[in-house]
Amino acid sequence: MQKDEEEMAVLSVDGLRKSYGSFLALDGVAFEMYVGQFVALLGPNGAGKSTLLQLLTGLFAPDAGTIRILGLNIRTHLTEGLAKLGVVFQQPTLDLELTVEANLRYHADLHGLPRSLARKRIEELLKRFDLIDRRHDRARTLSGGNRRRVELARSLLHEPSLLLMDEATVGLDPASRKDILNRILQMRKDGKLGVLWTTHLVDEVEEADRVIVLNRGRVLFQGTPAELRREGQAETIAEAFLKLTGYSQAVLSVPGS
Ligand SMILES: Nc1ncnc2c1ncn2[C@@H]1O[C@H](COP(=O)(O)OP(=O)(O)OP(=O)(O)O)[C@@H](O)[C@H]1O
């Protein structure tokens, strides 16, 4: 990667606004993040996290504001911007009738990877995510945690600079949840990828480089987990989050639920 690419924000969002009819789902959202960072986007249900991710993936256009991926404005450079993006969606997206390997090969073809390069990367990623023994198994036979690992491997095949993970641990058992989170946290050591991790689970943001608190379409806070605790004059992230948002304990979901 070029020096100026390393210093450039991998994702830069400014003045983002999106309404559904008269309902304002995102209201002037702005933040930046860099490669090597794990950024947690924390917000209760309905905060606007999925809407934000739909805009970041070009699914639909914002009413106002700009999104830049490595400096590329996706309004004018959508294809180039999306080529730098890996996504793990909240809803499972594997073809359950295909084998693990075929799911990955299909994605590699979509990204136009030459077959020999695709074979090499698939092999590397299956090893890295401890899936090599399952390569010939149909996705249907995999546990929820393993399916998520396949989706994660798939999202990295084209070597993106930015990985978006939308509530990636929802529905997983506690051990699989921890496994996925730890794998992502380890990846930041490579310094090649920025990860935007959306969640409504406060315990998933403890080790983030930065936390963005989104509530009712607005950014209430952005900074480190320690700064979040300081801002909320609280000992825990959960307490700080509740103070900032004014919610009661009930809004904090039980992990694994
Ligand atoms: N297509 C739509 N039409 C109308 N309102 C919508 C639509 N999609 C989302 N909303 C509303 O916009 C707000 C933000 O929704 P969004 O799904 O982005 O939030 P979220 O933080 O991802 O929540 P969740 O964790 O529940 O998915 C919610 O109040 C939701 O009801």
The ligand as an SDF file (V2000), in Angstrom:
LIG
                    3D

 31 33  0  0  0  0  0  0  0  0999 V2000
  -37.5640    0.8820    5.2390 N   0  0  0  0  0  0  0  0  0  0  0  0
  -37.8910    1.5650    6.3250 C   0  0  0  0  0  0  0  0  0  0  0  0
  -39.0250    2.3110    6.3640 N   0  0  0  0  0  0  0  0  0  0  0  0
  -39.3650    3.0260    7.4480 C   0  0  0  0  0  0  0  0  0  0  0  0
  -38.6180    3.0830    8.5910 N   0  0  0  0  0  0  0  0  0  0  0  0
  -37.4860    2.3700    8.6140 C   0  0  0  0  0  0  0  0  0  0  0  0
  -37.0640    1.5690    7.4910 C   0  0  0  0  0  0  0  0  0  0  0  0
  -35.8850    0.9790    7.8380 N   0  0  0  0  0  0  0  0  0  0  0  0
  -35.5980    1.3850    9.0910 C   0  0  0  0  0  0  0  0  0  0  0  0
  -36.5520    2.2260    9.5570 N   0  0  0  0  0  0  0  0  0  0  0  0
  -36.5680    2.8750   10.8710 C   0  0  0  0  0  0  0  0  0  0  0  0
  -35.3690    3.6300   10.9790 O   0  0  0  0  0  0  0  0  0  0  0  0
  -34.8210    3.5240   12.3000 C   0  0  0  0  0  0  0  0  0  0  0  0
  -33.4130    2.9960   12.2210 C   0  0  0  0  0  0  0  0  0  0  0  0
  -33.4620    1.6510   11.7930 O   0  0  0  0  0  0  0  0  0  0  0  0
  -32.1610    0.7450   11.6140 P   0  0  0  0  0  0  0  0  0  0  0  0
  -32.6170   -0.5930   11.1740 O   0  0  0  0  0  0  0  0  0  0  0  0
  -31.1820    1.4730   10.7870 O   0  0  0  0  0  0  0  0  0  0  0  0
  -31.6400    0.6950   13.1140 O   0  0  0  0  0  0  0  0  0  0  0  0
  -30.6270   -0.3170   13.8120 P   0  0  0  0  0  0  0  0  0  0  0  0
  -29.8040    0.4930   14.7340 O   0  0  0  0  0  0  0  0  0  0  0  0
  -29.9110   -1.1040   12.7610 O   0  0  0  0  0  0  0  0  0  0  0  0
  -31.5910   -1.2480   14.6220 O   0  0  0  0  0  0  0  0  0  0  0  0
  -31.6510   -2.8360   14.6760 P   0  0  0  0  0  0  0  0  0  0  0  0
  -30.5110   -3.2430   15.5590 O   0  0  0  0  0  0  0  0  0  0  0  0
  -32.9890   -3.0680   15.3010 O   0  0  0  0  0  0  0  0  0  0  0  0
  -31.5500   -3.3450   13.2480 O   0  0  0  0  0  0  0  0  0  0  0  0
  -35.7730    2.6280   13.0760 C   0  0  0  0  0  0  0  0  0  0  0  0
  -36.6410    3.4340   13.8410 O   0  0  0  0  0  0  0  0  0  0  0  0
  -36.5350    1.8730   12.0090 C   0  0  0  0  0  0  0  0  0  0  0  0
  -37.8430    1.5430   12.4400 O   0  0  0  0  0  0  0  0  0  0  0  0
  1  2  1  0
  2  3  1  0
  2  7  2  0
  3  4  2  0
  4  5  1  0
  5  6  2  0
  6  7  1  0
  6 10  1  0
  7  8  1  0
  8  9  2  0
  9 10  1  0
 10 11  1  0
 11 12  1  0
 11 30  1  0
 12 13  1  0
 13 14  1  0
 13 28  1  0
 14 15  1  0
 15 16  1  0
 16 17  2  0
 16 18  1  0
 16 19  1  0
 19 20  1  0
 20 21  2  0
 20 22  1  0
 20 23  1  0
 23 24  1  0
 24 25  2  0
 24 26  1  0
 24 27  1  0
 28 29  1  0
 28 30  1  0
 30 31  1  0
M  END
$$$$
